Amino acid sequence: MRKAHWRPMDPALIGRIVGNYTAVICTYDINALQLLNHLRESRVSGVSVAGFDGMEEGEGEGLTTMRQPIGRMIAAAFELLGAPPEQVEKRLFTPELLRRASTFAPERPPSV
C-alpha cells in the first residue's frame, strides 16, 4: 500500500479509514487501486473508493474515477504559450465522472 508512488502508507492510517469512514477519494487512481486491493485482501466491505486520473487500469477493477480532459487542457496550454500576458485568461475544464462498482450508498453512517 502506498501513500504516494514511492512511499509506503501507514497501516494505522488504513485502519482509521476502514473504521471511521464510508468513502475515500484518492488523489491518484494508483492509490485508489492499491487501497481497493488492500480492502479486498482484508475482506473489508462497506467502504467506497474513488480515484482522480481516469487510468485505463481502473476500468477492469471497477474503480470510480474522475477523468481529466487532458487533450483539451494541452491544446489550451499551447494556445496560451504565444499569447501576450494581458491576453492570458483562466480556463476551467470539467472532468468526467466515470461511475463504476467501487462506489455505492453507505451501509452505515460514518463514525466520525
A tleap script that builds the chain and sets N, CA, C and O, in Angstrom:
source leaprc.protein.ff14SB
mol = sequence {
  NMET ARG LYS ALA HIE TRP ARG PRO MET ASP
  PRO ALA LEU ILE GLY ARG ILE VAL GLY ASN
  TYR THR ALA VAL ILE CYS THR TYR ASP ILE
  ASN ALA LEU GLN LEU LEU ASN HIE LEU ARG
  GLU SER ARG VAL SER GLY VAL SER VAL ALA
  GLY PHE ASP GLY MET GLU GLU GLY GLU GLY
  GLU GLY LEU THR THR MET ARG GLN PRO ILE
  GLY ARG MET ILE ALA ALA ALA PHE GLU LEU
  LEU GLY ALA PRO PRO GLU GLN VAL GLU LYS
  ARG LEU PHE THR PRO GLU LEU LEU ARG ARG
  ALA SER THR PHE ALA PRO GLU ARG PRO PRO
  SER CVAL
}
set mol.1.N position { 0.847 -1.175 0.000 }
set mol.1.CA position { 0.000 0.000 0.000 }
set mol.1.C position { 0.886 1.230 0.000 }
set mol.1.O position { 1.848 1.296 0.766 }
set mol.2.N position { 0.587 2.192 -0.831 }
set mol.2.CA position { 1.431 3.375 -0.916 }
set mol.2.C position { 0.611 4.651 -0.777 }
set mol.2.O position { -0.501 4.757 -1.294 }
set mol.3.N position { 1.185 5.610 -0.070 }
set mol.3.CA position { 0.559 6.922 0.065 }
set mol.3.C position { 0.867 7.746 -1.172 }
set mol.3.O position { -0.001 8.451 -1.687 }
set mol.4.N position { 2.066 7.662 -1.635 }
set mol.4.CA position { 2.475 8.288 -2.879 }
set mol.4.C position { 3.078 7.178 -3.712 }
set mol.4.O position { 3.118 6.031 -3.270 }
set mol.5.N position { 3.539 7.486 -4.888 }
set mol.5.CA position { 4.057 6.442 -5.764 }
set mol.5.C position { 5.305 5.777 -5.194 }
set mol.5.O position { 5.673 4.687 -5.632 }
set mol.6.N position { 5.952 6.403 -4.242 }
set mol.6.CA position { 7.225 5.879 -3.759 }
set mol.6.C position { 7.279 5.641 -2.255 }
set mol.6.O position { 8.275 5.097 -1.777 }
set mol.7.N position { 6.265 6.017 -1.489 }
set mol.7.CA position { 6.321 5.871 -0.035 }
set mol.7.C position { 5.235 4.916 0.460 }
set mol.7.O position { 4.084 5.011 0.032 }
set mol.8.N position { 5.594 4.001 1.356 }
set mol.8.CA position { 4.571 3.105 1.909 }
set mol.8.C position { 3.549 3.872 2.745 }
set mol.8.O position { 3.880 4.846 3.423 }
set mol.9.N position { 2.311 3.416 2.683 }
set mol.9.CA position { 1.260 4.015 3.500 }
set mol.9.C position { 1.266 3.368 4.880 }
set mol.9.O position { 1.482 2.163 5.012 }
set mol.10.N position { 1.032 4.160 5.877 }
set mol.10.CA position { 0.988 3.703 7.261 }
set mol.10.C position { -0.213 2.774 7.462 }
set mol.10.O position { -1.348 3.191 7.230 }
set mol.11.N position { 0.009 1.521 7.890 }
set mol.11.CA position { -1.108 0.598 8.117 }
set mol.11.C position { -2.129 1.130 9.123 }
set mol.11.O position { -3.314 0.810 9.024 }
set mol.12.N position { -1.685 1.935 10.087 }
set mol.12.CA position { -2.618 2.517 11.061 }
set mol.12.C position { -3.591 3.467 10.372 }
set mol.12.O position { -4.754 3.565 10.763 }
set mol.13.N position { -3.111 4.167 9.344 }
set mol.13.CA position { -3.979 5.064 8.587 }
set mol.13.C position { -5.074 4.268 7.889 }
set mol.13.O position { -6.235 4.678 7.871 }
set mol.14.N position { -4.705 3.143 7.322 }
set mol.14.CA position { -5.691 2.281 6.669 }
set mol.14.C position { -6.731 1.829 7.688 }
set mol.14.O position { -7.925 1.813 7.391 }
set mol.15.N position { -6.288 1.464 8.880 }
set mol.15.CA position { -7.212 1.053 9.934 }
set mol.15.C position { -8.183 2.153 10.320 }
set mol.15.O position { -9.361 1.885 10.554 }
set mol.16.N position { -7.702 3.391 10.389 }
set mol.16.CA position { -8.589 4.517 10.714 }
set mol.16.C position { -9.592 4.751 9.602 }
set mol.16.O position { -10.759 5.040 9.864 }
set mol.17.N position { -9.144 4.627 8.361 }
set mol.17.CA position { -10.045 4.800 7.219 }
set mol.17.C position { -11.163 3.775 7.286 }
set mol.17.O position { -12.342 4.120 7.205 }
set mol.18.N position { -10.790 2.530 7.433 }
set mol.18.CA position { -11.762 1.440 7.438 }
set mol.18.C position { -12.706 1.553 8.627 }
set mol.18.O position { -13.896 1.267 8.499 }
set mol.19.N position { -12.198 1.961 9.765 }
set mol.19.CA position { -13.029 2.023 10.953 }
set mol.19.C position { -13.927 3.234 11.051 }
set mol.19.O position { -14.954 3.183 11.728 }
set mol.20.N position { -13.565 4.329 10.390 }
set mol.20.CA position { -14.279 5.584 10.606 }
set mol.20.C position { -15.018 6.155 9.405 }
set mol.20.O position { -15.895 7.001 9.579 }
set mol.21.N position { -14.698 5.727 8.216 }
set mol.21.CA position { -15.260 6.368 7.031 }
set mol.21.C position { -15.992 5.368 6.144 }
set mol.21.O position { -15.692 4.174 6.140 }
set mol.22.N position { -16.954 5.884 5.399 }
set mol.22.CA position { -17.682 5.042 4.449 }
set mol.22.C position { -17.195 5.261 3.025 }
set mol.22.O position { -17.576 4.517 2.121 }
set mol.23.N position { -16.347 6.283 2.809 }
set mol.23.CA position { -15.845 6.565 1.464 }
set mol.23.C position { -14.479 7.234 1.534 }
set mol.23.O position { -14.179 7.974 2.471 }
set mol.24.N position { -13.656 6.960 0.520 }
set mol.24.CA position { -12.324 7.558 0.408 }
set mol.24.C position { -12.143 8.020 -1.033 }
set mol.24.O position { -12.419 7.269 -1.968 }
set mol.25.N position { -11.677 9.266 -1.213 }
set mol.25.CA position { -11.320 9.765 -2.539 }
set mol.25.C position { -9.809 9.927 -2.545 }
set mol.25.O position { -9.253 10.677 -1.743 }
set mol.26.N position { -9.154 9.227 -3.445 }
set mol.26.CA position { -7.691 9.275 -3.550 }
set mol.26.C position { -7.290 10.264 -4.639 }
set mol.26.O position { -8.003 10.433 -5.628 }
set mol.27.N position { -6.148 10.912 -4.451 }
set mol.27.CA position { -5.692 11.900 -5.425 }
set mol.27.C position { -5.176 11.274 -6.708 }
set mol.27.O position { -5.071 11.956 -7.727 }
set mol.28.N position { -4.856 10.003 -6.677 }
set mol.28.CA position { -4.400 9.285 -7.866 }
set mol.28.C position { -5.123 7.948 -7.945 }
set mol.28.O position { -5.406 7.327 -6.921 }
set mol.29.N position { -5.418 7.512 -9.158 }
set mol.29.CA position { -6.047 6.202 -9.341 }
set mol.29.C position { -5.171 5.078 -8.810 }
set mol.29.O position { -5.688 4.096 -8.277 }
set mol.30.N position { -3.859 5.202 -8.943 }
set mol.30.CA position { -2.971 4.128 -8.487 }
set mol.30.C position { -3.136 3.914 -6.983 }
set mol.30.O position { -3.127 2.778 -6.510 }
set mol.31.N position { -3.287 5.010 -6.233 }
set mol.31.CA position { -3.506 4.889 -4.786 }
set mol.31.C position { -4.864 4.272 -4.495 }
set mol.31.O position { -4.992 3.455 -3.583 }
set mol.32.N position { -5.870 4.652 -5.255 }
set mol.32.CA position { -7.208 4.088 -5.067 }
set mol.32.C position { -7.205 2.596 -5.370 }
set mol.32.O position { -7.837 1.817 -4.656 }
set mol.33.N position { -6.501 2.193 -6.421 }
set mol.33.CA position { -6.418 0.772 -6.763 }
set mol.33.C position { -5.702 -0.015 -5.671 }
set mol.33.O position { -6.103 -1.131 -5.341 }
set mol.34.N position { -4.650 0.563 -5.114 }
set mol.34.CA position { -3.935 -0.106 -4.027 }
set mol.34.C position { -4.822 -0.231 -2.794 }
set mol.34.O position { -4.807 -1.265 -2.126 }
set mol.35.N position { -5.591 0.803 -2.487 }
set mol.35.CA position { -6.499 0.736 -1.347 }
set mol.35.C position { -7.590 -0.305 -1.592 }
set mol.35.O position { -7.912 -1.085 -0.695 }
set mol.36.N position { -8.164 -0.323 -2.801 }
set mol.36.CA position { -9.172 -1.337 -3.136 }
set mol.36.C position { -8.612 -2.740 -2.950 }
set mol.36.O position { -9.272 -3.614 -2.387 }
set mol.37.N position { -7.400 -2.943 -3.424 }
set mol.37.CA position { -6.757 -4.251 -3.294 }
set mol.37.C position { -6.590 -4.629 -1.817 }
set mol.37.O position { -6.871 -5.762 -1.427 }
set mol.38.N position { -6.137 -3.688 -1.014 }
set mol.38.CA position { -5.962 -3.948 0.421 }
set mol.38.C position { -7.302 -4.286 1.080 }
set mol.38.O position { -7.380 -5.212 1.887 }
set mol.39.N position { -8.347 -3.541 0.741 }
set mol.39.CA position { -9.665 -3.797 1.325 }
set mol.39.C position { -10.172 -5.182 0.943 }
set mol.39.O position { -10.739 -5.893 1.773 }
set mol.40.N position { -9.967 -5.561 -0.314 }
set mol.40.CA position { -10.400 -6.895 -0.763 }
set mol.40.C position { -9.626 -7.993 -0.046 }
set mol.40.O position { -10.211 -8.970 0.422 }
set mol.41.N position { -8.293 -7.827 0.041 }
set mol.41.CA position { -7.465 -8.827 0.720 }
set mol.41.C position { -7.834 -8.950 2.193 }
set mol.41.O position { -7.743 -10.032 2.773 }
set mol.42.N position { -8.247 -7.855 2.790 }
set mol.42.CA position { -8.622 -7.843 4.207 }
set mol.42.C position { -10.088 -8.212 4.414 }
set mol.42.O position { -10.575 -8.250 5.544 }
set mol.43.N position { -10.780 -8.481 3.319 }
set mol.43.CA position { -12.210 -8.840 3.357 }
set mol.43.C position { -13.049 -7.760 4.036 }
set mol.43.O position { -13.967 -8.051 4.803 }
set mol.44.N position { -12.709 -6.500 3.733 }
set mol.44.CA position { -13.445 -5.361 4.277 }
set mol.44.C position { -14.433 -4.886 3.217 }
set mol.44.O position { -14.067 -4.700 2.057 }
set mol.45.N position { -15.683 -4.693 3.621 }
set mol.45.CA position { -16.687 -4.168 2.697 }
set mol.45.C position { -17.293 -2.904 3.293 }
set mol.45.O position { -17.033 -2.569 4.449 }
set mol.46.N position { -18.088 -2.216 2.515 }
set mol.46.CA position { -18.778 -1.031 3.005 }
set mol.46.C position { -17.990 0.253 2.909 }
set mol.46.O position { -18.405 1.263 3.476 }
set mol.47.N position { -16.849 0.254 2.202 }
set mol.47.CA position { -16.054 1.464 2.011 }
set mol.47.C position { -15.976 1.743 0.513 }
set mol.47.O position { -15.402 0.956 -0.241 }
set mol.48.N position { -16.557 2.869 0.084 }
set mol.48.CA position { -16.460 3.283 -1.314 }
set mol.48.C position { -15.090 3.899 -1.554 }
set mol.48.O position { -14.546 4.579 -0.684 }
set mol.49.N position { -14.532 3.657 -2.742 }
set mol.49.CA position { -13.217 4.196 -3.095 }
set mol.49.C position { -13.305 4.810 -4.491 }
set mol.49.O position { -13.848 4.203 -5.414 }
set mol.50.N position { -12.764 6.021 -4.632 }
set mol.50.CA position { -12.722 6.691 -5.934 }
set mol.50.C position { -11.341 7.288 -6.139 }
set mol.50.O position { -10.657 7.647 -5.182 }
set mol.51.N position { -10.942 7.388 -7.395 }
set mol.51.CA position { -9.659 7.982 -7.752 }
set mol.51.C position { -9.858 9.245 -8.565 }
set mol.51.O position { -10.984 9.704 -8.761 }
set mol.52.N position { -8.745 9.805 -9.038 }
set mol.52.CA position { -8.806 11.062 -9.782 }
set mol.52.C position { -7.726 11.068 -10.853 }
set mol.52.O position { -6.746 11.805 -10.745 }
set mol.53.N position { -7.896 10.262 -11.874 }
set mol.53.CA position { -6.967 10.221 -13.005 }
set mol.53.C position { -7.668 9.773 -14.274 }
set mol.53.O position { -7.478 10.349 -15.345 }
set mol.54.N position { -8.484 8.731 -14.136 }
set mol.54.CA position { -9.087 8.129 -15.318 }
set mol.54.C position { -8.173 7.102 -15.958 }
set mol.54.O position { -8.253 6.873 -17.165 }
set mol.55.N position { -7.297 6.472 -15.162 }
set mol.55.CA position { -6.392 5.446 -15.690 }
set mol.55.C position { -7.186 4.284 -16.277 }
set mol.55.O position { -8.200 3.870 -15.715 }
set mol.56.N position { -6.722 3.764 -17.405 }
set mol.56.CA position { -7.386 2.616 -18.029 }
set mol.56.C position { -7.380 1.399 -17.114 }
set mol.56.O position { -8.324 0.609 -17.133 }
set mol.57.N position { -6.339 1.237 -16.320 }
set mol.57.CA position { -6.228 0.090 -15.427 }
set mol.57.C position { -7.380 0.031 -14.425 }
set mol.57.O position { -7.736 -1.048 -13.951 }
set mol.58.N position { -7.955 1.171 -14.105 }
set mol.58.CA position { -9.043 1.215 -13.148 }
set mol.58.C position { -10.341 0.628 -13.663 }
set mol.58.O position { -11.177 0.183 -12.878 }
set mol.59.N position { -10.516 0.624 -14.980 }
set mol.59.CA position { -11.762 0.117 -15.551 }
set mol.59.C position { -11.977 -1.356 -15.227 }
set mol.59.O position { -13.069 -1.751 -14.819 }
set mol.60.N position { -10.944 -2.164 -15.407 }
set mol.60.CA position { -11.051 -3.589 -15.132 }
set mol.60.C position { -11.281 -3.904 -13.665 }
set mol.60.O position { -11.819 -4.960 -13.330 }
set mol.61.N position { -10.877 -2.997 -12.793 }
set mol.61.CA position { -11.045 -3.190 -11.349 }
set mol.61.C position { -12.344 -2.575 -10.832 }
set mol.61.O position { -12.654 -2.680 -9.645 }
set mol.62.N position { -13.099 -1.933 -11.721 }
set mol.62.CA position { -14.354 -1.314 -11.299 }
set mol.62.C position { -14.173 -0.038 -10.504 }
set mol.62.O position { -15.027 0.307 -9.688 }
set mol.63.N position { -13.066 0.676 -10.730 }
set mol.63.CA position { -12.755 1.879 -9.962 }
set mol.63.C position { -13.518 3.091 -10.489 }
set mol.63.O position { -13.429 3.422 -11.672 }
set mol.64.N position { -14.258 3.742 -9.615 }
set mol.64.CA position { -14.878 5.022 -9.941 }
set mol.64.C position { -13.772 6.069 -9.954 }
set mol.64.O position { -12.909 6.078 -9.077 }
set mol.65.N position { -13.800 6.955 -10.955 }
set mol.65.CA position { -12.730 7.938 -11.086 }
set mol.65.C position { -13.222 9.188 -11.802 }
set mol.65.O position { -14.282 9.189 -12.428 }
set mol.66.N position { -12.440 10.239 -11.699 }
set mol.66.CA position { -12.685 11.464 -12.454 }
set mol.66.C position { -11.630 11.529 -13.554 }
set mol.66.O position { -10.431 11.531 -13.276 }
set mol.67.N position { -12.086 11.581 -14.804 }
set mol.67.CA position { -11.156 11.658 -15.938 }
set mol.67.C position { -11.012 13.115 -16.353 }
set mol.67.O position { -11.990 13.784 -16.686 }
set mol.68.N position { -9.775 13.589 -16.324 }
set mol.68.CA position { -9.475 14.954 -16.746 }
set mol.68.C position { -9.463 15.026 -18.274 }
set mol.68.O position { -9.034 14.073 -18.925 }
set mol.69.N position { -9.925 16.138 -18.861 }
set mol.69.CA position { -9.872 16.291 -20.316 }
set mol.69.C position { -8.466 16.729 -20.761 }
set mol.69.O position { -8.270 17.857 -21.213 }
set mol.70.N position { -7.511 15.830 -20.626 }
set mol.70.CA position { -6.092 16.151 -20.852 }
set mol.70.C position { -5.845 16.732 -22.245 }
set mol.70.O position { -5.104 17.705 -22.383 }
set mol.71.N position { -6.451 16.152 -23.269 }
set mol.71.CA position { -6.254 16.654 -24.630 }
set mol.71.C position { -6.654 18.111 -24.763 }
set mol.71.O position { -5.922 18.907 -25.351 }
set mol.72.N position { -7.805 18.465 -24.223 }
set mol.72.CA position { -8.266 19.862 -24.282 }
set mol.72.C position { -7.370 20.765 -23.441 }
set mol.72.O position { -7.122 21.913 -23.812 }
set mol.73.N position { -6.885 20.257 -22.318 }
set mol.73.CA position { -6.016 21.055 -21.456 }
set mol.73.C position { -4.679 21.345 -22.139 }
set mol.73.O position { -4.156 22.456 -22.053 }
set mol.74.N position { -4.140 20.348 -22.809 }
set mol.74.CA position { -2.872 20.534 -23.532 }
set mol.74.C position { -3.048 21.525 -24.668 }
set mol.74.O position { -2.219 22.414 -24.859 }
set mol.75.N position { -4.136 21.371 -25.428 }
set mol.75.CA position { -4.396 22.291 -26.543 }
set mol.75.C position { -4.515 23.728 -26.039 }
set mol.75.O position { -3.974 24.643 -26.660 }
set mol.76.N position { -5.207 23.935 -24.936 }
set mol.76.CA position { -5.362 25.274 -24.367 }
set mol.76.C position { -4.021 25.830 -23.902 }
set mol.76.O position { -3.749 27.019 -24.072 }
set mol.77.N position { -3.186 24.982 -23.319 }
set mol.77.CA position { -1.864 25.430 -22.866 }
set mol.77.C position { -1.024 25.905 -24.045 }
set mol.77.O position { -0.339 26.923 -23.950 }
set mol.78.N position { -1.073 25.172 -25.154 }
set mol.78.CA position { -0.311 25.587 -26.333 }
set mol.78.C position { -0.849 26.893 -26.906 }
set mol.78.O position { -0.073 27.719 -27.387 }
set mol.79.N position { -2.160 27.090 -26.861 }
set mol.79.CA position { -2.738 28.359 -27.321 }
set mol.79.C position { -2.217 29.522 -26.486 }
set mol.79.O position { -1.934 30.597 -27.016 }
set mol.80.N position { -2.093 29.306 -25.194 }
set mol.80.CA position { -1.666 30.374 -24.291 }
set mol.80.C position { -0.168 30.663 -24.365 }
set mol.80.O position { 0.268 31.752 -23.991 }
set mol.81.N position { 0.622 29.706 -24.840 }
set mol.81.CA position { 2.077 29.889 -24.870 }
set mol.81.C position { 2.499 31.115 -25.666 }
set mol.81.O position { 3.422 31.821 -25.262 }
set mol.82.N position { 1.849 31.378 -26.773 }
set mol.82.CA position { 2.248 32.506 -27.608 }
set mol.82.C position { 1.492 33.782 -27.326 }
set mol.82.O position { 1.767 34.805 -27.954 }
set mol.83.N position { 0.554 33.758 -26.409 }
set mol.83.CA position { -0.271 34.936 -26.138 }
set mol.83.C position { 0.471 35.926 -25.246 }
set mol.83.O position { 1.199 35.524 -24.338 }
set mol.84.N position { 0.285 37.221 -25.504 }
set mol.84.CA position { 0.862 38.221 -24.603 }
set mol.84.C position { 0.230 38.090 -23.212 }
set mol.84.O position { -0.916 37.658 -23.095 }
set mol.85.N position { 0.973 38.461 -22.154 }
set mol.85.CA position { 0.469 38.283 -20.788 }
set mol.85.C position { -0.918 38.893 -20.551 }
set mol.85.O position { -1.722 38.329 -19.808 }
set mol.86.N position { -1.200 40.026 -21.171 }
set mol.86.CA position { -2.501 40.664 -20.940 }
set mol.86.C position { -3.662 39.891 -21.581 }
set mol.86.O position { -4.824 40.137 -21.259 }
set mol.87.N position { -3.346 38.958 -22.484 }
set mol.87.CA position { -4.395 38.167 -23.126 }
set mol.87.C position { -4.560 36.778 -22.494 }
set mol.87.O position { -5.439 36.013 -22.889 }
set mol.88.N position { -3.728 36.466 -21.535 }
set mol.88.CA position { -3.828 35.163 -20.875 }
set mol.88.C position { -5.085 35.159 -20.003 }
set mol.88.O position { -5.336 36.097 -19.247 }
set mol.89.N position { -5.850 34.109 -20.123 }
set mol.89.CA position { -7.100 34.006 -19.380 }
set mol.89.C position { -7.158 32.700 -18.596 }
set mol.89.O position { -6.504 31.719 -18.949 }
set mol.90.N position { -7.929 32.705 -17.557 }
set mol.90.CA position { -8.155 31.473 -16.795 }
set mol.90.C position { -9.166 30.630 -17.550 }
set mol.90.O position { -10.112 31.152 -18.139 }
set mol.91.N position { -8.960 29.337 -17.526 }
set mol.91.CA position { -9.895 28.417 -18.169 }
set mol.91.C position { -10.253 27.320 -17.186 }
set mol.91.O position { -9.407 26.840 -16.431 }
set mol.92.N position { -11.491 26.938 -17.206 }
set mol.92.CA position { -11.990 25.891 -16.328 }
set mol.92.C position { -12.342 24.681 -17.178 }
set mol.92.O position { -13.060 24.798 -18.171 }
set mol.93.N position { -11.841 23.535 -16.790 }
set mol.93.CA position { -12.099 22.296 -17.518 }
set mol.93.C position { -12.892 21.361 -16.615 }
set mol.93.O position { -12.521 21.122 -15.465 }
set mol.94.N position { -13.963 20.849 -17.140 }
set mol.94.CA position { -14.827 19.966 -16.369 }
set mol.94.C position { -14.405 18.518 -16.567 }
set mol.94.O position { -14.368 18.037 -17.700 }
set mol.95.N position { -14.087 17.816 -15.484 }
set mol.95.CA position { -13.728 16.403 -15.611 }
set mol.95.C position { -14.980 15.558 -15.840 }
set mol.95.O position { -16.104 16.018 -15.638 }
set mol.96.N position { -14.765 14.331 -16.260 }
set mol.96.CA position { -15.864 13.394 -16.497 }
set mol.96.C position { -15.871 12.359 -15.374 }
set mol.96.O position { -14.857 11.714 -15.108 }
set mol.97.N position { -17.016 12.206 -14.720 }
set mol.97.CA position { -17.154 11.199 -13.673 }
set mol.97.C position { -17.441 9.851 -14.314 }
set mol.97.O position { -18.412 9.702 -15.056 }
set mol.98.N position { -16.592 8.871 -14.025 }
set mol.98.CA position { -16.781 7.509 -14.515 }
set mol.98.C position { -17.226 6.662 -13.329 }
set mol.98.O position { -16.400 6.198 -12.543 }
set mol.99.N position { -18.533 6.465 -13.205 }
set mol.99.CA position { -19.081 5.694 -12.076 }
set mol.99.C position { -18.943 4.211 -12.353 }
set mol.99.O position { -19.367 3.700 -13.389 }
set mol.100.N position { -18.334 3.540 -11.388 }
set mol.100.CA position { -18.138 2.096 -11.508 }
set mol.100.C position { -18.460 1.437 -10.168 }
set mol.100.O position { -19.033 2.067 -9.279 }
set mol.101.N position { -18.095 0.191 -10.034 }
set mol.101.CA position { -18.509 -0.621 -8.882 }
set mol.101.C position { -17.868 -0.231 -7.551 }
set mol.101.O position { -18.346 -0.670 -6.505 }
set mol.102.N position { -16.812 0.572 -7.549 }
set mol.102.CA position { -16.111 0.853 -6.289 }
set mol.102.C position { -16.814 1.888 -5.414 }
set mol.102.O position { -16.375 2.143 -4.293 }
set mol.103.N position { -17.901 2.488 -5.910 }
set mol.103.CA position { -18.658 3.441 -5.096 }
set mol.103.C position { -20.119 3.016 -5.032 }
set mol.103.O position { -20.679 2.495 -5.996 }
set mol.104.N position { -20.719 3.255 -3.867 }
set mol.104.CA position { -22.089 2.809 -3.616 }
set mol.104.C position { -22.615 3.532 -2.390 }
set mol.104.O position { -21.853 4.186 -1.676 }
set mol.105.N position { -23.911 3.419 -2.143 }
set mol.105.CA position { -24.511 4.032 -0.954 }
set mol.105.C position { -23.940 3.365 0.294 }
set mol.105.O position { -23.754 2.148 0.310 }
set mol.106.N position { -23.659 4.143 1.341 }
set mol.106.CA position { -23.077 3.553 2.555 }
set mol.106.C position { -24.037 2.592 3.245 }
set mol.106.O position { -25.252 2.790 3.252 }
set mol.107.N position { -23.452 1.545 3.825 }
set mol.107.CA position { -24.226 0.563 4.587 }
set mol.107.C position { -24.499 1.059 6.003 }
set mol.107.O position { -25.425 0.597 6.669 }
set mol.108.N position { -23.676 2.010 6.452 }
set mol.108.CA position { -23.767 2.513 7.816 }
set mol.108.C position { -23.380 3.986 7.812 }
set mol.108.O position { -22.693 4.433 6.893 }
set mol.109.N position { -23.801 4.749 8.816 }
set mol.109.CA position { -23.357 6.139 8.895 }
set mol.109.C position { -21.893 6.193 9.320 }
set mol.109.O position { -21.428 5.309 10.038 }
set mol.110.N position { -21.155 7.230 8.882 }
set mol.110.CA position { -19.763 7.345 9.325 }
set mol.110.C position { -19.703 7.538 10.832 }
set mol.110.O position { -20.614 8.114 11.427 }
set mol.111.N position { -18.634 7.060 11.445 }
set mol.111.CA position { -18.497 7.159 12.904 }
set mol.111.C position { -17.650 8.342 13.330 }
set mol.111.O position { -17.222 8.417 14.482 }
set mol.112.N position { -17.406 9.260 12.419 }
set mol.112.CA position { -16.568 10.425 12.725 }
set mol.112.C position { -17.389 11.513 13.362 }
set mol.112.O position { -16.859 12.574 13.691 }
savepdb mol mol.pdb
quit
